[in-house]
Amino acid sequence: MPLIREKAFTTMNKMQKALAELSEMDELAARRSPVHTLHPAAKLLTTIVYILVTLSFDKYDLSGIVPMVLWPILMFTVSGVNVRTCFYKLRIVLPLVMAVGLFNPFFDREIMVTIGGAGVSGGVISMITLMLKGVFCLMASFLLMATTKIDSLCAALRKLHVPAMMVSLLQLTYRYVGVMTEELAVMTDAYHLRAPGQKGIHISAWGSFLGQLLLRSMDRAQELFSSMMLRGYHEHFHYADIDRFRARDALFMAGCILFFLLLRYGNIARLIGGLVVR
Amino acid sequence: MIEFQNVNFAYEKGKEVLHDMSFRIEKGESVGLIGANGAGKSTIMKLLLGLLYGEGKVLIDGVEVKKETLGEIRAKLGFVLQNSDNQMFMPTVYEDMIFGPLNYGLPREEVDRRVDEVLARLNLEYLKHRYNHKISGGEKRMGAIATILAMEPSAILMDEPTSALDPYNRRIVINTIRELEQTKLIASHDLDMILDTCDRVILISGGRIAADGPAREILSNKELLEANRMELPLRMQ
């Protein structure tokens, strides 16, 4: 059953939906699959290498970058995470990423390829390449978050000797987003109950609304922090217990990186194309 | 043992919230802290927990509450917050329950043993792997109590433990509190609950102790309660 049950959200306001979606990421990450059980450091490093390899393609190398989609597809299949869930959750960021390179066709008009007599400019190719780069990187990041709990990810970062202060900040920020969204949901409800028929928050209320949101979320964050302190928290989280880095984790990493390098330097699309086109 | 020795506290200079307050709670006692809004109940709790510091001495098991002793003090005290959402900040009940004991360096096996024991004692085994955002208010309150019990504190402080609970969940929380053997200090406006769970009551008014004595005696004193902006518990009316 798909995780997003849109009908169930019809009675929630936008902020409550956002909160529910945020919580769903935790649920996704808690599932069991061969990808979920991999060592978080292996997944983290593999994702970083994937992103670096994806970004390293030349802006005109469209045929080279297309096969990079194979890795996310494989990961979605093995992890059991729904691709629709990924695109649904990334719906706000995706248009921004897609907008990158939108003006390229206007500046770079040199015809580079002719398809069926129609010329395709370098601008169009670079625009599509940039869009694909963005989409692939977002998919890879989403996959990492959907298959790894934030606490495990932080534990992996610590194992990789990332400073504790930075890791704690990441973990607290992740929790703080939830707190702030909860407060925003309550305030938005309170506003709309006294402003029936109004869409969004009127511009005249923005200042006080944001000020109140900041103060309220700071109060709650303070209370949360006190609750942590009272249970022995002392500047450093006790990060999740993660398994040892096993041979299968190393194999996964090595296999994936080899695969990326093959895609990067082998140009699979051209090889396959060469088989069917003279 | 919890002790306040001539404690004064002010959030702002010249506006004292607590005046020369002294009381002592013996080991195993169950004490209700009552008073109107702004009387100073929360301030007393915060001073005990080392979230605030005032003049005078606050002692827990003979150890003075100060920055250097906070680790030791907080390992002895468990605090159940009024808003369970602020207490249950981890994704699942289990993760919340292990947060404290792990921070105190207990080995994982011991922590898991404690978690299972506490959940079994409170009949909450079914909550163990539930997500905090998906459980009811009553379950969350019980979960918050469980997170504290997993730390095996010698004293438990509670701030309005029955607020915003329906009668059924309120009764469950009351019964749970009654069964706890630890020293308890419960701040609340729910005087019927205080009557059910506490042997002794400290009535605070304007930052001073207006009365300190057996719960039944103080909570049946209509004049005293009304003079301090409170009412008789429903059961006494």
Boltz contact constraints between the chains, C-beta under 6 A:
constraints:
  - contact:
      token1: [A, 23]
      token2: [B, 133]
      max_distance: 6.0
  - contact:
      token1: [A, 26]
      token2: [B, 91]
      max_distance: 6.0
  - contact:
      token1: [A, 175]
      token2: [B, 89]
      max_distance: 6.0
  - contact:
      token1: [A, 223]
      token2: [B, 86]
      max_distance: 6.0
  - contact:
      token1: [A, 224]
      token2: [B, 86]
      max_distance: 6.0
  - contact:
      token1: [A, 224]
      token2: [B, 89]
      max_distance: 6.0
  - contact:
      token1: [A, 226]
      token2: [B, 51]
      max_distance: 6.0
  - contact:
      token1: [A, 227]
      token2: [B, 81]
      max_distance: 6.0
  - contact:
      token1: [A, 227]
      token2: [B, 86]
      max_distance: 6.0
  - contact:
      token1: [A, 227]
      token2: [B, 87]
      max_distance: 6.0
  - contact:
      token1: [A, 230]
      token2: [B, 49]
      max_distance: 6.0
  - contact:
      token1: [A, 230]
      token2: [B, 74]
      max_distance: 6.0
  - contact:
      token1: [A, 230]
      token2: [B, 79]
      max_distance: 6.0
  - contact:
      token1: [A, 231]
      token2: [B, 99]
      max_distance: 6.0
  - contact:
      token1: [A, 231]
      token2: [B, 100]
      max_distance: 6.0
  - contact:
      token1: [A, 232]
      token2: [B, 100]
      max_distance: 6.0
  - contact:
      token1: [A, 232]
      token2: [B, 103]
      max_distance: 6.0
  - contact:
      token1: [A, 232]
      token2: [B, 104]
      max_distance: 6.0
  - contact:
      token1: [A, 233]
      token2: [B, 103]
      max_distance: 6.0
  - contact:
      token1: [A, 238]
      token2: [B, 102]
      max_distance: 6.0
  - contact:
      token1: [A, 238]
      token2: [B, 103]
      max_distance: 6.0
